[in-house]
Amino acid sequence: MGNKQMLSQQEITELCKETGFNTTELKRIYSRFRKLDYFNRGYVTIHDLATIPDFDKNPLGDRITRVLSKEGSGIEKNTVDFREFVKALAVFNGTSSTLRHSSAEDEKIRFLFRVYDTDSDGYLSREDLLLVMKKLVANSLTDAQLQSIVDKTIKDLDGDRDGLLTFEEFKRLFDE
């Protein structure tokens, strides 16, 4: 998309088809994206994403921005261009036509799995879960209580008993 001021009609049509957003919604999202793109580069960085209101209040805001920016294939490392940005929003909006082959719910769970996978190795280890749980509960539970929750989660979901959760094992949390 480069660093231009407006989307072409062709880009709007393509993105509407890909994401399920209508033209008005897409233009509003583009306007917000451009506000994040302070230097008019055509992409946003992890630091730009971190300025989104309420991300600083979300205990997982830093993990969410890292996952979004890692998934980006922008010019610079850890960047997201508008197309990637709007596709990520479409997953959470449940409107994306790219979700025909997998449900919108699966894509949300897959994104959450990547947020929990703090070392990005494709598995959730005890350490991954403990790090995220500490962020979520702050100081409301002791380390021993957190460790107990993590151990029980691994025990209950780890089908192959390797001490790691795959996406399919993690997804069982949401199968009810």
C-alpha positions in Angstrom: 0.0 0.0 0.0 3.0 2.3 0.4 2.8 5.6 2.1 -0.1 7.2 0.3 -3.0 9.3 1.5 -6.0 7.3 0.1 -6.9 3.8 -0.8 -7.7 3.2 -4.4 -11.2 2.0 -5.3 -9.7 -1.3 -6.4 -7.9 -1.8 -3.0 -11.2 -0.9 -1.2 -13.1 -3.4 -3.3 -10.5 -6.2 -2.7 -10.3 -5.6 1.0 -14.1 -5.5 1.4 -14.3 -8.8 -0.3 -11.4 -10.3 1.8 -12.5 -8.9 5.1 -16.3 -8.6 5.0 -16.1 -5.0 6.1 -18.2 -2.5 4.1 -16.6 0.5 2.4 -17.6 2.9 5.2 -16.1 0.7 7.9 -12.9 0.1 5.8 -12.4 3.9 5.3 -12.9 4.5 9.1 -10.3 1.7 9.9 -7.9 3.2 7.3 -8.3 6.6 8.9 -7.4 5.2 12.3 -4.5 3.2 10.9 -3.1 6.4 9.3 -3.3 8.1 12.7 -1.1 5.3 14.1 1.3 5.6 11.2 2.8 8.9 12.6 5.6 9.0 10.0 3.5 8.1 7.0 5.5 5.0 6.3 2.6 2.8 5.1 3.0 0.5 8.1 2.9 0.5 11.9 5.4 -0.9 14.4 4.9 -2.6 17.6 5.4 0.7 19.3 2.7 2.3 17.2 0.3 -0.5 18.1 1.0 -0.1 21.7 -0.4 3.5 21.6 -3.9 2.2 20.8 -6.1 3.3 23.7 -6.7 0.6 26.4 -3.8 -1.6 25.2 -1.7 -0.1 28.0 -4.5 -1.1 30.5 -4.8 -4.7 29.1 -2.5 -7.0 31.0 -1.9 -8.8 27.7 -1.6 -5.7 25.5 2.1 -6.1 25.0 1.7 -9.7 24.0 -1.1 -8.9 21.6 0.9 -6.1 19.9 3.9 -8.5 19.6 1.8 -11.2 18.0 0.2 -8.7 15.6 3.6 -7.3 14.6 5.3 -10.7 14.3 2.6 -11.8 11.9 3.2 -8.8 9.8 5.3 -9.1 6.7 6.0 -5.4 6.4 9.1 -3.8 5.0 10.7 -3.5 8.5 10.9 -6.2 11.1 7.9 -6.4 13.4 5.7 -4.2 11.3 2.1 -4.4 10.0 0.8 -2.8 6.8 -2.8 -1.8 6.4 -3.8 -5.0 4.6 -2.5 -7.1 7.5 -4.0 -4.8 10.1 -7.5 -4.9 8.6 -7.3 -8.7 8.2 -6.4 -9.1 11.8 -9.4 -6.9 12.8 -11.6 -9.0 10.5 -10.7 -12.1 12.5 -12.0 -10.6 15.6 -15.0 -9.1 13.9 -15.9 -12.5 12.5 -16.5 -11.1 9.0 -13.4 -12.3 7.1 -14.1 -14.3 3.9 -10.7 -15.9 4.5 -12.3 -17.8 7.3 -14.4 -20.0 5.0 -12.1 -23.0 5.6 -11.8 -22.5 9.3 -14.2 -21.0 11.6 -13.9 -17.5 13.0 -13.8 -19.0 16.4 -10.8 -21.2 15.5 -8.9 -18.1 14.2 -9.6 -16.3 17.5 -8.4 -19.3 19.5 -5.3 -19.6 17.3 -4.5 -15.9 17.9 -4.9 -16.4 21.6 -2.7 -19.4 21.4 0.0 -17.3 19.8 -0.4 -14.7 22.6 0.1 -17.4 25.2 3.1 -18.8 23.3 5.6 -16.3 24.7 8.6 -18.0 23.2 6.9 -18.5 19.8 7.9 -22.2 19.5 4.5 -23.4 18.5 3.8 -25.0 21.9 2.5 -23.8 25.3 4.9 -24.8 28.0 4.5 -24.4 31.8 6.7 -21.3 31.6 4.5 -19.8 28.8 1.3 -20.3 30.8 2.9 -19.1 34.0 4.1 -15.9 32.4 0.7 -15.1 30.9 -1.2 -16.0 34.1 1.0 -13.7 36.2 0.1 -10.9 33.8 -3.6 -11.7 34.0 -3.9 -12.0 37.7 -1.3 -9.5 38.8 -0.8 -10.0 42.6 -4.2 -11.6 43.4 -2.8 -15.2 43.5 0.4 -16.5 45.0 3.1 -18.1 42.9 2.2 -21.5 44.4 -1.5 -21.0 43.5 -0.6 -20.0 39.9 1.8 -22.9 39.6 -1.0 -25.2 40.7 -3.4 -23.8 38.1 -0.8 -24.2 35.4 0.0 -27.7 36.4 -3.6 -28.7 36.4 -4.2 -27.1 33.0 -1.3 -29.0 31.5 -2.4 -32.2 33.2 -6.0 -31.9 32.0 -5.2 -30.9 28.4 -1.9 -32.5 27.5 -3.2 -35.6 25.6 0.3 -37.0 24.6 1.7 -36.2 28.1 4.8 -34.5 26.7 4.4 -31.5 29.1 3.6 -29.1 26.2 0.2 -28.1 24.8 -0.3 -28.0 21.0 -2.9 -25.8 19.5 -5.3 -28.7 19.2 -4.8 -29.5 22.9 -5.2 -25.9 23.9 -8.3 -25.6 21.8 -10.1 -28.2 24.1 -10.5 -25.4 26.6 -13.0 -23.8 24.3 -14.9 -27.0 23.1 -17.9 -26.7 25.3 
